[in-house]
Amino acid sequence: MSQNTDNLAALQAQEQALAARYAEFQAQGLKLDLTRGKPGTEQLDLSNPLDGILNGQYQAENTDLRNYGGLDGLAAAKALGGLLLNVPAENVLVGGNSSLTLMYHYLLHAHLFGLRGAGTAWNREGDVKFLCPVPGYDRHFGICEALGIRMLPVPMTDEGPDMDRVETLVRQDAAIKGLWCVPKYSNPTGCTYSDTVVERIAALGKIAGNGFRVMYDNAYSVHDLTDTPPVLASIFQACRDQGTEDSVVQFASTSKMTFAGAGVAFVATSLANLAAFKDHLGVATIGPDKLNQQRHVLWLKDADTIQQLMRQHAALIKPKFDCVQRILEQGLGNRNLGHWTNPDGGYFISFYTHPGLATEVVKLAGEAGVKLTPAGAAFPYGKDSEDRHIRLSPTFPSINELEQAMEVFVTCVQLASLRQHLD
């Protein structure tokens, strides 16, 4: 009994010390934000030459870039999208500044208007479902929720979605109309899909119901943090090999390469899919911003130029990721207080508390002046059944701000974990 009493007293003393440290953070009046994967100001500065790069030259490809038209986008911009997505330029449509807008419009097109005419609209079939790897991207889930598409979570593994589970569900239920994917440096786990997973995703079109579409958001295709990054197999080629070209729709943008709010977005898919999608988009727009497309064509130029630019981004971002890893390891390493990912690229780190603690950690951090993405945000309907996942976004704050935020975060994890143990 005496030993148990001594252990309890020691734990209570630790709790008091942590609570005192936490109160010190609260007294500092911090206002730090780790909620979204935004580029830092220094990253945006890398592409400042975009401003004025046209130098009054508004003619390209035998067209006046200032005028209406060109729903597909400029041919050179289509080639740029093909480079990013590893597809032929003819299979690319170039949009505005947001790939998320293209994703929303594509699902709207499929759900309400039909991929091949009104009779093929998903909503005519009743209950429509979508597979959502978790943890995943909250804005993907938001599109489904806005359209009334029921989301079914499937686990993520270190190689991508649990394909055994995905294939079983798709075979069993024709009402499942799609699968969300972030195949390279997945948001938020940071994993890159293995060759086998890419092949199995490409094969889903053979076993799925009518109108099935994989929404393949390759947002981080060139966002490497190491000199030996993982190589993502071509989903386009895998689909061609298996005769499932219509089943996958790819997306990308320059938003985390140049200006986050003034980039260029791309969608790539089969020619038949593109033709139907253009009919849908043609009702909503007379054409995209060709001036901005031309700015990006002149600035990004070719694969070598893109690689050089992204190395500059990595030089700014990697120290921030290293900072997070260092502080987590110092404060939580080998203490059984949680685990976290250490990605080779992308914009996020996933942290996993003990079950039942993520909401409390986020609450504690917020009350100490550090805003985090809400616990559960990486799950459909915001519901993490284990309440343990927290997405960390290191790119936007300065190193000094990041160090402060992570010291607060570690203290919150320690405090919440200890209090849970004492309860």
C-alpha positions as CSV (number, residue, x, y, z in Angstrom):
1,M,0.0,0.0,0.0
2,S,2.8,2.4,0.9
3,Q,4.4,1.9,-2.6
4,N,1.1,2.6,-4.3
5,T,0.6,5.7,-2.1
6,D,4.1,6.9,-3.0
7,N,3.5,6.4,-6.7
8,L,0.2,8.3,-6.5
9,A,1.9,11.1,-4.7
10,A,4.6,11.3,-7.3
11,L,2.1,11.4,-10.1
12,Q,0.1,14.1,-8.4
13,A,3.3,16.1,-8.0
14,Q,4.0,15.7,-11.7
15,E,0.5,16.9,-12.5
16,Q,0.9,20.0,-10.3
17,A,4.2,20.8,-12.0
18,L,2.8,20.4,-15.4
19,A,-0.3,22.5,-14.5
20,A,2.0,25.2,-13.3
21,R,4.0,25.2,-16.5
22,Y,0.7,25.2,-18.5
23,A,-0.5,28.3,-16.5
24,E,2.7,30.0,-17.4
25,F,1.9,29.5,-21.1
26,Q,-1.6,30.8,-20.6
27,A,-0.2,33.9,-18.9
28,Q,1.9,34.7,-22.0
29,G,-1.1,35.6,-24.1
30,L,0.1,33.5,-27.1
31,K,-1.8,33.7,-30.4
32,L,-0.3,30.9,-32.5
33,D,-2.0,28.9,-35.3
34,L,-1.2,25.4,-36.5
35,T,-4.7,24.8,-38.1
36,R,-4.2,24.8,-41.9
37,G,-1.5,23.8,-44.3
38,K,-0.7,27.2,-45.6
39,P,2.6,28.2,-47.2
40,G,4.7,30.6,-45.1
41,T,5.4,34.2,-46.4
42,E,8.9,33.2,-47.3
43,Q,7.6,30.5,-49.6
44,L,5.2,32.8,-51.3
45,D,8.0,35.3,-51.8
46,L,9.8,32.7,-54.0
47,S,7.3,33.3,-56.8
48,N,7.1,37.1,-56.6
49,P,8.5,37.3,-60.1
50,L,5.0,36.2,-61.3
51,D,4.0,39.8,-60.7
52,G,4.8,41.5,-64.0
53,I,6.2,38.5,-65.8
54,L,3.8,39.1,-68.8
55,N,5.4,42.5,-69.3
56,G,2.4,43.6,-71.4
57,Q,2.5,40.5,-73.6
58,Y,-1.1,39.4,-73.7
59,Q,-1.0,37.3,-76.9
60,A,-0.2,33.6,-76.8
61,E,-1.2,30.6,-78.9
62,N,-2.9,32.9,-81.4
63,T,-5.4,34.3,-78.8
64,D,-5.8,37.4,-76.7
65,L,-5.4,36.1,-73.2
66,R,-7.5,39.0,-71.8
67,N,-10.7,37.8,-73.6
68,Y,-13.3,35.1,-73.0
69,G,-13.0,31.5,-74.1
70,G,-10.6,28.6,-73.9
71,L,-12.5,26.3,-71.6
72,D,-9.8,23.6,-71.8
73,G,-7.1,26.1,-70.9
74,L,-4.0,27.1,-72.8
75,A,-2.1,24.2,-74.5
76,A,1.1,25.1,-72.6
77,A,-0.8,25.1,-69.4
78,K,-2.3,21.7,-70.2
79,A,1.2,20.4,-70.8
80,L,2.2,21.8,-67.4
81,G,-0.7,19.9,-65.8
82,G,0.4,16.8,-67.7
83,L,3.9,17.2,-66.3
84,L,2.6,17.4,-62.7
85,L,0.2,14.5,-63.1
86,N,2.2,12.3,-65.4
87,V,-0.4,12.2,-68.1
88,P,-0.7,13.4,-71.7
89,A,-1.6,17.0,-72.1
90,E,-4.7,16.1,-74.1
91,N,-6.1,14.5,-71.0
92,V,-5.9,17.7,-69.0
93,L,-8.3,20.5,-68.4
94,V,-6.9,23.7,-66.7
95,G,-9.1,25.5,-64.3
96,G,-8.9,28.5,-62.0
97,N,-6.9,28.9,-58.8
98,S,-8.4,26.0,-56.8
99,S,-8.3,22.2,-57.5
100,L,-10.9,21.9,-54.7
101,T,-13.3,23.8,-56.9
102,L,-12.8,21.3,-59.7
103,M,-13.4,18.4,-57.3
104,Y,-16.6,20.0,-56.1
105,H,-17.8,20.6,-59.7
106,Y,-16.9,17.1,-60.7
107,L,-18.9,15.5,-57.9
108,L,-21.7,17.9,-58.5
109,H,-21.7,16.9,-62.2
110,A,-21.8,13.2,-61.3
111,H,-24.3,13.4,-58.5
112,L,-26.9,15.8,-59.8
113,F,-26.4,15.9,-63.6
114,G,-24.9,12.6,-64.6
115,L,-21.5,11.5,-65.9
116,R,-23.1,10.5,-69.2
117,G,-26.4,12.4,-69.2
118,A,-29.2,13.0,-66.7
119,G,-30.2,9.3,-66.6
120,T,-26.8,8.4,-65.1
121,A,-27.0,10.9,-62.2
122,W,-26.0,9.2,-58.9
123,N,-28.8,10.7,-56.9
124,R,-31.4,8.9,-59.1
125,E,-30.2,5.6,-57.5
126,G,-31.2,6.6,-54.0
127,D,-28.6,6.3,-51.2
128,V,-25.2,7.3,-52.6
129,K,-22.0,6.4,-50.7
130,F,-18.3,7.3,-50.9
131,L,-15.3,5.6,-49.4
132,C,-13.1,7.9,-47.2
133,P,-9.7,6.7,-46.1
134,V,-9.1,7.9,-42.5
135,P,-7.4,10.0,-41.3
136,G,-8.1,12.0,-44.4
137,Y,-8.6,15.5,-45.8
138,D,-11.5,17.3,-44.2
139,R,-12.3,19.4,-47.2
140,H,-12.9,16.3,-49.3
141,F,-15.3,15.1,-46.7
142,G,-17.0,18.5,-46.7
143,I,-17.9,18.2,-50.4
144,C,-19.6,14.8,-49.8
145,E,-21.5,16.2,-46.8
146,A,-22.6,19.2,-48.7
147,L,-24.0,17.0,-51.5
148,G,-25.6,14.6,-49.2
149,I,-23.3,11.7,-50.1
150,R,-23.0,9.2,-47.3
151,M,-19.4,8.7,-46.2
152,L,-17.9,5.3,-45.2
153,P,-14.5,5.4,-43.5
154,V,-11.8,2.9,-44.4
155,P,-8.5,2.7,-42.5
156,M,-5.3,4.1,-43.9
157,T,-2.1,2.0,-43.7
158,D,1.5,2.9,-44.3
159,E,1.1,2.0,-48.0
160,G,-2.3,3.7,-48.6
161,P,-5.9,2.8,-48.1
162,D,-6.7,-0.7,-46.7
163,M,-7.4,-2.2,-50.1
164,D,-8.8,-5.5,-48.7
165,R,-11.5,-3.4,-47.0
166,V,-12.0,-1.2,-50.0
167,E,-12.4,-4.0,-52.5
168,T,-14.7,-5.9,-50.2
169,L,-17.0,-2.9,-49.8
170,V,-17.0,-2.0,-53.5
171,R,-17.9,-5.6,-54.5
172,Q,-20.7,-5.8,-51.9
173,D,-22.4,-2.4,-52.6
174,A,-23.1,-0.9,-56.0
175,A,-24.2,2.3,-54.2
176,I,-20.6,3.1,-53.4
177,K,-19.8,5.6,-56.1
178,G,-16.2,6.6,-55.3
179,L,-13.1,6.7,-53.2
180,W,-11.1,9.7,-52.1
181,C,-7.3,9.5,-52.4
182,V,-4.3,11.7,-51.7
183,P,-1.7,9.4,-53.2
184,K,1.6,11.1,-52.4
185,Y,2.3,12.5,-48.9
186,S,-1.3,11.8,-48.0
187,N,-3.1,14.5,-46.1
188,P,-2.6,14.1,-43.1
189,T,-0.6,11.0,-42.6
190,G,2.2,11.7,-45.1
191,C,2.3,8.2,-46.6
192,T,2.9,7.6,-50.3
193,Y,0.8,4.9,-51.9
194,S,2.8,1.7,-52.8
195,D,2.9,0.4,-56.4
196,T,0.6,-2.4,-55.3
197,V,-2.0,-0.1,-53.9
198,V,-2.0,2.0,-57.1
199,E,-2.6,-1.1,-59.2
200,R,-5.4,-2.2,-57.0
201,I,-7.0,1.2,-57.1
202,A,-6.8,1.2,-60.9
203,A,-8.6,-2.2,-60.9
204,L,-11.6,-1.0,-58.8
205,G,-13.4,0.0,-62.0
206,K,-13.7,-3.7,-62.9
207,I,-15.6,-4.6,-59.7
208,A,-17.5,-1.4,-58.9
209,G,-21.0,-0.4,-59.9
210,N,-21.9,2.0,-62.7
211,G,-20.4,5.5,-62.6
212,F,-17.7,4.7,-60.0
213,R,-15.0,7.3,-59.7
214,V,-11.8,7.5,-57.8
215,M,-11.1,11.1,-56.8
216,Y,-7.3,11.1,-57.0
217,D,-6.0,14.4,-55.4
218,N,-2.3,14.5,-56.2
219,A,-1.8,17.8,-54.3
220,Y,1.7,17.1,-53.2
221,S,3.2,15.5,-56.3
222,V,6.4,17.5,-56.2
223,H,6.5,18.6,-52.6
224,D,9.5,16.5,-51.4
225,L,11.6,17.2,-48.3
226,T,14.4,14.8,-49.1
227,D,16.8,14.2,-52.0
228,T,15.6,10.6,-52.3
229,P,11.8,10.9,-52.3
230,P,9.4,8.0,-52.8
231,V,8.2,7.5,-56.4
232,L,4.5,7.3,-57.0
233,A,3.5,4.9,-59.7
234,S,1.4,6.2,-62.5
235,I,-2.3,5.7,-61.9
236,F,-3.0,6.8,-65.5
237,Q,-0.9,4.1,-66.9
238,A,-2.2,1.5,-64.5
239,C,-5.8,2.4,-65.7
240,R,-4.8,2.2,-69.3
241,D,-3.2,-1.2,-68.8
242,Q,-6.4,-2.5,-67.1
243,G,-9.0,-0.7,-69.3
244,T,-10.4,1.4,-66.5
245,E,-9.5,4.9,-67.7
246,D,-12.9,6.3,-66.9
247,S,-12.8,5.2,-63.3
248,V,-10.1,7.6,-62.1
249,V,-10.1,11.5,-62.1
250,Q,-6.9,13.2,-61.0
251,F,-6.4,16.7,-59.6
252,A,-3.5,18.9,-58.9
253,S,-2.6,22.6,-58.6
254,T,0.3,25.0,-58.2
255,S,-1.3,26.4,-55.0
256,K,1.6,25.3,-52.8
257,M,4.2,25.9,-55.5
258,T,3.6,29.6,-56.3
259,F,0.8,31.7,-54.8
260,A,-1.6,29.8,-52.7
261,G,-4.6,32.0,-53.5
262,A,-3.6,32.7,-57.1
263,G,-2.4,29.4,-58.6
264,V,-3.6,27.2,-61.4
265,A,-5.6,24.0,-61.0
266,F,-5.8,20.9,-63.2
267,V,-8.1,17.9,-63.7
268,A,-6.9,14.9,-65.7
269,T,-9.0,11.9,-66.8
270,S,-10.1,10.0,-69.9
271,L,-11.1,11.9,-73.0
272,A,-14.7,10.7,-72.6
273,N,-14.8,12.0,-69.0
274,L,-13.3,15.3,-70.0
275,A,-15.8,15.8,-72.8
276,A,-18.8,15.3,-70.5
277,F,-17.2,17.4,-67.8
278,K,-16.6,20.3,-70.2
279,D,-20.3,20.2,-71.1
280,H,-21.1,20.7,-67.4
281,L,-18.5,23.5,-66.8
282,G,-19.6,25.3,-70.0
283,V,-22.8,26.2,-68.3
284,A,-20.9,27.8,-65.3
285,T,-18.1,29.6,-67.0
286,I,-17.0,31.1,-70.4
287,G,-13.4,30.2,-69.6
288,P,-10.7,30.4,-67.0
289,D,-8.1,33.1,-66.2
290,K,-5.7,32.6,-69.2
291,L,-3.5,35.5,-68.0
292,N,-2.7,33.6,-64.9
293,Q,-2.1,30.4,-66.8
294,Q,0.4,32.1,-69.0
295,R,2.1,33.6,-66.0
296,H,2.6,30.2,-64.6
297,V,3.7,28.7,-67.9
298,L,6.4,31.4,-68.2
299,W,7.5,31.0,-64.5
300,L,7.5,27.3,-64.1
301,K,8.8,26.5,-67.6
302,D,9.8,22.9,-67.4
303,A,10.6,20.0,-65.0
304,D,14.0,21.3,-64.1
305,T,12.7,24.7,-63.2
306,I,9.9,23.1,-61.1
307,Q,12.4,20.9,-59.3
308,Q,14.7,23.9,-58.5
309,L,11.7,25.9,-57.1
310,M,10.5,23.0,-55.0
311,R,14.0,22.6,-53.6
312,Q,13.8,26.2,-52.4
313,H,10.5,25.4,-50.8
314,A,12.0,22.4,-49.1
315,A,14.9,24.5,-47.7
316,L,12.3,26.7,-46.0
317,I,9.9,23.9,-44.9
318,K,12.2,21.1,-43.7
319,P,13.7,23.0,-40.8
320,K,10.1,23.4,-39.5
321,F,9.3,19.7,-39.8
322,D,12.6,19.0,-38.1
323,C,11.7,21.4,-35.3
324,V,8.4,19.6,-34.7
325,Q,10.1,16.2,-34.7
326,R,12.8,17.4,-32.3
327,I,10.4,18.9,-29.8
328,L,8.1,15.9,-29.9
329,E,11.0,13.5,-29.4
330,Q,12.4,15.5,-26.6
331,G,9.1,15.9,-24.7
332,L,7.3,12.6,-25.6
333,G,9.8,10.1,-27.0
334,N,10.0,6.7,-25.2
335,R,7.4,7.8,-22.7
336,N,4.4,6.0,-24.1
337,L,2.4,9.3,-24.4
338,G,1.6,9.0,-28.1
339,H,3.2,8.5,-31.5
340,W,3.5,10.5,-34.7
341,T,4.5,10.4,-38.4
342,N,7.7,11.6,-39.9
343,P,6.9,12.2,-43.6
344,D,9.3,12.7,-46.5
345,G,7.2,15.5,-47.9
346,G,3.9,17.2,-48.0
347,Y,2.5,19.6,-45.4
348,F,1.4,17.7,-42.4
349,I,2.3,15.5,-39.4
350,S,-0.2,13.2,-37.8
351,F,-0.1,12.9,-34.0
352,Y,-1.9,10.1,-32.2
353,T,-2.7,10.5,-28.4
354,H,-3.9,7.8,-26.2
355,P,-7.5,6.9,-27.0
356,G,-9.9,9.5,-25.7
357,L,-7.5,12.4,-25.4
358,A,-7.3,14.3,-28.7
359,T,-10.3,16.6,-28.0
360,E,-8.9,17.4,-24.5
361,V,-5.4,18.2,-25.9
362,V,-6.8,20.5,-28.6
363,K,-9.0,22.2,-25.9
364,L,-6.0,22.7,-23.6
365,A,-3.8,24.0,-26.4
366,G,-6.5,26.5,-27.5
367,E,-6.9,27.8,-24.0
368,A,-3.1,28.4,-23.9
369,G,-3.2,30.3,-27.2
370,V,-2.3,27.6,-29.7
371,K,-5.0,26.9,-32.3
372,L,-5.1,23.4,-33.7
373,T,-7.3,21.7,-36.3
374,P,-10.3,20.3,-34.3
375,A,-9.9,16.8,-33.1
376,G,-11.8,14.5,-35.5
377,A,-11.5,16.9,-38.5
378,A,-9.7,14.2,-40.4
379,F,-12.7,11.9,-40.2
380,P,-16.1,12.0,-41.9
381,Y,-18.6,14.1,-40.0
382,G,-15.8,15.1,-37.6
383,K,-16.1,11.9,-35.7
384,D,-12.9,10.1,-34.7
385,S,-14.3,7.1,-32.9
386,E,-11.1,6.7,-30.9
387,D,-10.6,10.4,-30.3
388,R,-6.9,10.2,-30.7
389,H,-5.8,11.9,-34.0
390,I,-4.5,15.5,-34.3
391,R,-3.2,17.0,-37.5
392,L,-0.2,19.3,-37.1
393,S,0.5,21.9,-39.8
394,P,4.1,23.3,-39.4
395,T,4.5,25.3,-42.6
396,F,2.9,28.7,-41.9
397,P,4.4,29.8,-38.6
398,S,8.0,31.1,-38.2
399,I,10.5,28.7,-36.5
400,N,10.3,30.8,-33.3
401,E,6.5,30.6,-33.3
402,L,6.6,26.9,-34.1
403,E,8.9,26.2,-31.2
404,Q,6.6,28.0,-28.8
405,A,3.5,26.2,-30.2
406,M,5.1,22.8,-30.0
407,E,6.3,23.4,-26.4
408,V,2.7,24.2,-25.5
409,F,1.5,21.2,-27.4
410,V,3.8,18.8,-25.7
411,T,2.9,20.1,-22.3
412,C,-0.8,19.7,-23.2
413,V,-0.2,16.1,-24.2
414,Q,1.7,15.4,-21.0
415,L,-0.9,17.0,-18.9
416,A,-3.9,15.4,-20.5
417,S,-2.2,12.0,-20.4
418,L,-1.3,12.2,-16.8
419,R,-4.8,13.4,-15.8
420,Q,-6.3,10.5,-17.7
421,H,-4.0,8.1,-15.8
422,L,-4.9,9.7,-12.5
423,D,-8.6,9.4,-13.2
